[in-house]
């Protein structure tokens, strides 16, 4: 995935398993483990998730430490 595709993906409100796999490059089993880690972390922080299949994308971005400003810069450089 390039920077623009990543920005488009993380602009979604919710992150499902396929989105997590695209963002991390992990296989299905490892992505499931990571999703469960993030879910447990959020629940420990007091979040109540509407479904066990979706995670808030902003929390996934934060957990994965995705640098949005860098992606924006890179996507602009590709356009020019």
PATOR-593159 format. One record per residue (C-alpha): residue in three letters; chain; x, y, z. Coordinates in Angstrom, 3 decimals. Layout:
PATOR-593159
NODE  aa ch       xx       yy       zz
NODE ALA  A        X        Y        Z
...
END
This chain:
PATOR-593159
NODE  aa ch       xx       yy       zz
NODE UNK  A    0.000    0.000    0.000
NODE UNK  A    1.214    3.484   -0.750
NODE UNK  A    0.761    6.542    1.477
NODE UNK  A   -2.439    7.708   -0.219
NODE UNK  A   -4.051    4.259    0.067
NODE UNK  A   -3.075    4.096    3.728
NODE UNK  A   -4.603    7.523    4.382
NODE UNK  A   -7.805    6.464    2.647
NODE UNK  A   -7.955    3.303    4.729
NODE UNK  A   -7.368    5.024    8.066
NODE UNK  A   -9.989    7.653    7.271
NODE UNK  A  -12.662    5.041    8.005
NODE UNK  A  -14.426    5.215   11.373
NODE UNK  A  -14.087    1.514   12.147
NODE UNK  A  -11.334   -1.019   11.521
NODE UNK  A  -12.182   -4.630   10.707
NODE UNK  A   -9.819   -7.583   10.463
NODE UNK  A   -9.137   -7.067    6.743
NODE UNK  A   -8.240   -3.420    7.350
NODE UNK  A   -5.895   -4.443   10.153
NODE UNK  A   -4.247   -6.995    7.882
NODE UNK  A   -3.704   -4.346    5.192
NODE UNK  A   -2.240   -1.868    7.675
NODE UNK  A    0.132   -4.339    9.303
NODE UNK  A    0.897   -6.858    6.578
NODE UNK  A    0.139   -9.653    9.031
NODE UNK  A   -1.477  -12.958    8.191
NODE UNK  A   -4.941  -13.798    9.431
NODE UNK  A   -3.962  -15.554   12.672
NODE UNK  A   -1.505  -12.870   13.777
NODE UNK  A   -3.957  -10.127   12.834
NODE UNK  A   -6.601  -11.817   15.006
NODE UNK  A   -4.141  -11.895   17.922
NODE UNK  A   -3.328   -8.209   17.417
NODE UNK  A   -7.026   -7.293   17.166
NODE UNK  A   -7.665   -9.089   20.442
NODE UNK  A   -4.714   -7.291   22.092
NODE UNK  A   -6.060   -3.916   20.990
NODE UNK  A   -9.583   -4.862   22.084
NODE UNK  A   -8.407   -5.916   25.550
NODE UNK  A   -6.317   -2.745   25.858
NODE UNK  A   -9.323   -0.596   24.983
NODE UNK  A  -11.614   -2.452   27.384
NODE UNK  A   -9.035   -1.998   30.163
NODE UNK  A   -9.131    1.745   29.423
NODE UNK  A  -12.912    1.735   29.921
NODE UNK  A  -14.083    1.572   26.307
NODE UNK  A  -17.261   -0.321   25.550
NODE UNK  A  -17.092   -1.582   21.986
NODE UNK  A  -20.333   -2.023   20.035
NODE UNK  A  -19.161   -5.285   18.491
NODE UNK  A  -16.199   -7.594   18.858
NODE UNK  A  -15.558   -7.454   15.095
NODE UNK  A  -14.771   -3.729   14.831
NODE UNK  A  -12.275   -1.425   16.499
NODE UNK  A  -12.235    2.386   16.402
NODE UNK  A   -9.795    3.292   13.622
NODE UNK  A   -8.335    6.224   15.555
NODE UNK  A   -7.367    3.846   18.367
NODE UNK  A   -5.824    1.387   15.898
NODE UNK  A   -3.802    4.214   14.338
NODE UNK  A   -2.655    5.270   17.798
NODE UNK  A   -1.828    1.698   18.866
NODE UNK  A    0.184    1.063   15.696
NODE UNK  A    1.836    4.510   15.976
NODE UNK  A    0.997    5.410   12.385
NODE UNK  A    2.485    8.802   11.517
NODE UNK  A   -0.333   10.560    9.663
NODE UNK  A    1.603   13.762    8.944
NODE UNK  A    4.379   11.734    7.309
NODE UNK  A    1.849    9.871    5.149
NODE UNK  A    0.266   13.180    4.114
NODE UNK  A    3.664   14.573    3.174
NODE UNK  A    4.532   11.474    1.168
NODE UNK  A    1.216   11.426   -0.674
NODE UNK  A    1.706   15.074   -1.701
NODE UNK  A    5.222   14.380   -2.968
NODE UNK  A    3.956   11.523   -5.139
NODE UNK  A    1.346   13.795   -6.720
NODE UNK  A    3.890   16.516   -7.584
END
